[in-house]
Amino acid sequence: MSSILIKTYRPHVEALLARYQPQIGADLPGYRNHVYRAISYAMHFLAQAPDAERLVETAFAYHDIGLWSDGALAYLEPSEALALADNQRHGWGLDPAVLAGAIHWHHKVTPYRGPHQEVIEACRKADWIDASQGLLRKGLARSDIRAVEAAFPNLGFHATLLRLARDYGGSTLKGGIAVSRGIVKW
């Protein structure tokens, strides 16, 4: 039995992703479900803290968006820049340091230690769970991961990442190396 809270509709996430639908195009359903899976995991780690939810939703809506908005394999900085600009432009009032940190450190291999550790670390663990398709569980029960994956099917998201690595990098191998150099943090 699963113990993780799954919200199948998040109006803020839907509004954010709708803004970038023209850039993301046909990849949107897979990206959307990746975003929802990651939010589900992060909010579980944060014990559903209401004060963190809007920031986590925003961070995950933007965390990989530079892949499409900038066509960049080193997409963390473009993703951060868009999130920060939209936060300011639309007056969301999210702490820019936490928003940028959640995006910047979401591929960190080792645990994040530093300012805003609780939220940033929850986002980091959540993305690793989904990026590994549940091979890395970061303390979550397999049943929780299965429940989230059932609610938000992959819809080819991981295949999209491989395709973009190939398209932007010249080959899957070269693109994969470029991605690793551009986004993996220690």
C-alpha positions as CSV (number, residue, x, y, z in Angstrom):
1,M,0.0,0.0,0.0
2,S,1.3,3.4,-0.9
3,S,1.6,6.2,1.6
4,I,2.6,9.0,-0.7
5,L,0.2,11.9,-1.5
6,I,-0.5,12.2,-5.2
7,K,-2.1,15.3,-6.6
8,T,-3.1,14.7,-10.2
9,Y,-3.8,18.3,-11.0
10,R,-1.7,21.3,-10.0
11,P,-3.1,24.6,-11.6
12,H,0.1,26.5,-11.0
13,V,2.1,23.8,-12.8
14,E,-0.4,23.7,-15.7
15,A,-0.2,27.5,-16.1
16,L,3.6,27.5,-16.1
17,L,3.9,24.7,-18.6
18,A,1.3,26.2,-20.9
19,R,3.5,29.3,-21.3
20,Y,6.3,27.1,-22.7
21,Q,4.1,24.6,-24.7
22,P,5.2,26.1,-28.0
23,Q,8.9,25.4,-27.2
24,I,8.4,22.0,-25.7
25,G,5.9,20.9,-28.3
26,A,5.1,17.2,-28.6
27,D,7.5,16.5,-25.7
28,L,5.2,18.2,-23.2
29,P,3.1,15.2,-22.0
30,G,6.3,13.3,-21.0
31,Y,7.9,16.4,-19.4
32,R,4.6,17.3,-17.6
33,N,4.5,13.8,-16.0
34,H,8.2,14.0,-15.1
35,V,7.5,17.3,-13.3
36,Y,4.5,15.8,-11.5
37,R,6.4,12.8,-10.4
38,A,9.3,14.9,-9.1
39,I,6.9,17.2,-7.2
40,S,5.2,14.2,-5.6
41,Y,8.5,12.9,-4.4
42,A,9.9,16.2,-3.2
43,M,6.7,17.2,-1.3
44,H,6.7,13.7,0.3
45,F,10.3,14.5,1.6
46,L,9.0,17.9,2.8
47,A,6.1,16.3,4.7
48,Q,3.7,18.2,2.3
49,A,4.8,21.6,3.8
50,P,2.4,24.1,2.4
51,D,4.9,26.9,2.5
52,A,7.2,24.9,0.1
53,E,4.6,23.7,-2.4
54,R,4.5,26.7,-4.8
55,L,8.3,26.9,-4.9
56,V,8.7,23.2,-5.5
57,E,6.1,23.3,-8.2
58,T,7.8,26.3,-9.9
59,A,11.3,24.8,-9.6
60,F,10.2,21.6,-11.2
61,A,8.2,23.2,-14.0
62,Y,11.4,25.1,-15.0
63,H,14.2,22.7,-13.9
64,D,14.8,21.1,-17.4
65,I,13.1,23.7,-19.6
66,G,16.3,25.0,-21.0
67,L,16.5,21.8,-23.0
68,W,13.7,23.2,-25.2
69,S,13.8,27.0,-24.6
70,D,17.6,27.3,-25.4
71,G,18.2,23.9,-27.1
72,A,21.0,23.5,-24.6
73,L,22.5,20.3,-23.2
74,A,24.0,22.5,-20.4
75,Y,20.5,23.6,-19.5
76,L,20.7,24.4,-15.8
77,E,21.7,28.1,-16.2
78,P,19.1,28.8,-18.9
79,S,16.4,27.1,-16.8
80,E,17.4,29.1,-13.7
81,A,17.4,32.3,-15.7
82,L,13.9,31.7,-17.1
83,A,12.5,30.8,-13.6
84,L,14.1,33.9,-12.0
85,A,12.9,36.2,-14.7
86,D,9.4,34.9,-14.6
87,N,9.3,35.0,-10.8
88,Q,10.2,38.7,-11.0
89,R,8.0,39.5,-14.0
90,H,4.9,37.9,-12.6
91,G,5.4,38.9,-9.0
92,W,5.2,35.4,-7.6
93,G,7.3,36.4,-4.6
94,L,9.3,33.2,-4.4
95,D,12.7,33.4,-2.8
96,P,15.1,33.7,-5.7
97,A,18.0,32.0,-3.9
98,V,15.8,28.9,-3.1
99,L,14.3,28.8,-6.6
100,A,17.7,29.1,-8.3
101,G,19.2,26.6,-5.8
102,A,16.5,24.0,-6.4
103,I,17.1,24.1,-10.1
104,H,20.9,24.5,-10.0
105,W,21.6,21.6,-7.6
106,H,18.9,19.1,-8.8
107,H,21.6,16.9,-10.5
108,K,24.1,17.0,-7.6
109,V,25.4,13.5,-7.1
110,T,26.2,13.9,-3.4
111,P,23.8,15.4,-0.8
112,Y,23.4,19.1,-0.9
113,R,24.6,20.9,2.2
114,G,24.1,24.7,2.4
115,P,21.5,27.4,2.6
116,H,18.0,26.2,2.1
117,Q,19.1,22.7,2.4
118,E,15.8,21.1,3.2
119,V,14.0,22.2,0.0
120,I,17.0,21.9,-2.3
121,E,17.9,18.4,-1.0
122,A,14.2,17.3,-1.3
123,C,14.2,18.4,-5.0
124,R,17.6,16.8,-5.6
125,K,16.5,13.5,-4.3
126,A,13.2,13.6,-6.1
127,D,14.8,14.2,-9.5
128,W,17.3,11.4,-9.0
129,I,14.5,9.0,-8.2
130,D,12.7,9.9,-11.4
131,A,15.8,10.2,-13.5
132,S,16.8,6.7,-12.5
133,Q,13.2,5.5,-13.0
134,G,13.1,4.3,-9.4
135,L,16.4,2.5,-9.3
136,L,17.6,5.1,-6.8
137,R,14.8,5.3,-4.1
138,K,16.4,7.8,-1.7
139,G,14.4,6.2,1.2
140,L,11.1,5.9,-0.6
141,A,9.2,2.6,-0.6
142,R,9.0,0.9,-4.0
143,S,5.2,0.9,-3.6
144,D,5.2,4.8,-3.4
145,I,7.3,5.0,-6.5
146,R,5.1,2.5,-8.3
147,A,2.0,4.5,-7.3
148,V,3.5,7.8,-8.6
149,E,4.6,6.2,-11.8
150,A,1.1,4.7,-12.3
151,A,-0.5,8.1,-11.8
152,F,2.0,9.8,-14.1
153,P,3.2,7.4,-16.8
154,N,6.6,8.0,-18.4
155,L,5.1,8.8,-21.8
156,G,8.6,8.5,-23.4
157,F,10.2,11.1,-21.3
158,H,13.5,9.2,-20.8
159,A,13.6,8.4,-24.5
160,T,13.1,12.1,-25.2
161,L,16.2,12.9,-23.1
162,L,18.2,10.4,-25.2
163,R,16.9,11.9,-28.4
164,L,17.7,15.4,-27.4
165,A,21.2,14.4,-26.3
166,R,21.7,12.9,-29.8
167,D,20.1,15.8,-31.6
168,Y,22.0,18.5,-29.8
169,G,25.2,16.6,-29.2
170,G,25.7,14.9,-32.6
171,S,25.3,11.4,-31.2
172,T,23.8,9.9,-28.1
173,L,27.3,9.2,-26.7
174,K,28.7,12.7,-27.4
175,G,25.5,14.3,-26.2
176,G,25.4,12.2,-23.1
177,I,28.9,13.3,-22.2
178,A,28.0,16.9,-22.9
179,V,25.0,16.7,-20.7
180,S,27.0,15.1,-17.9
181,R,29.6,17.8,-18.1
182,G,27.0,20.5,-18.3
183,I,24.6,19.5,-15.6
184,V,26.1,17.0,-13.1
185,K,27.3,18.7,-9.9
186,W,29.5,17.2,-7.2
